[in-house]
């Protein structure tokens, strides 16, 4: 009895004590919370000053309905496509014997290094006819699918394979194991990634401005640029904030109250990867290569092309100034070839350094 009480007391001593947060941490949390509330507070304050009649006239009009329709179509098409692409890539890189899966896992996340505006700029430079909803969905898919891939791949790495082994031992086909055993455990990761994609779609401006697709962000900017109308742009910002709040509530409802838990530490072994077979391996490799070329190859090639074009343009502008310097150096007599060569280099360097400051008339 005494040994049991001693063990319980020793265990009780090991429990960490819950400490109250320090005052500086509380102050910083309150400060950042107040800063985050400034934009919605400004929208509400301007709305109160505007009046209900003006709010009705600015919000309940065909233009706002058109923007809301564009936004809903954009989210309804892009988010499911990002989910399908992100989950499929995560399954290939984490659960199959895909050749070069480590390289593909790195390349699958690499589009996050290219901003969506740069992505759209590159594609519009290659295909100037890209515009509208289809272009917005296509470019958003290339830019935002890693938000689904990363959390899903992380969850797949640490899933307990025992549940899948039990389902396989009962004769369940692999595709049914995925939809009935694996996919429910990915629900929270998918919901979190879908929330990020939807909020980025609502907040994105540059991508949709490049493809000439009207959303709330582009309409707010156009309202300020064209009419400098504060109340009209403010009401559009209010509708956009309500859309973001609706997305947050929808994501919370989709999570539900169900939680996944297990008793014990689970199976301490690596996940068993599935072979693809020759008939499926080559088409999948080509599909992954196509995705990488679309998401990374096109933007990088366009940027390199413009950089090289700019460099050639600078050399062309400087060439007329370098030739007179060389002629002046060649006409100087009475000096050795070594001195003439050094003098020509000096004149050429001065002319090249002065080239960016020369006017078009001088050239």
Beta strands, then each sheet from edge to edge (+ up, - down):
end
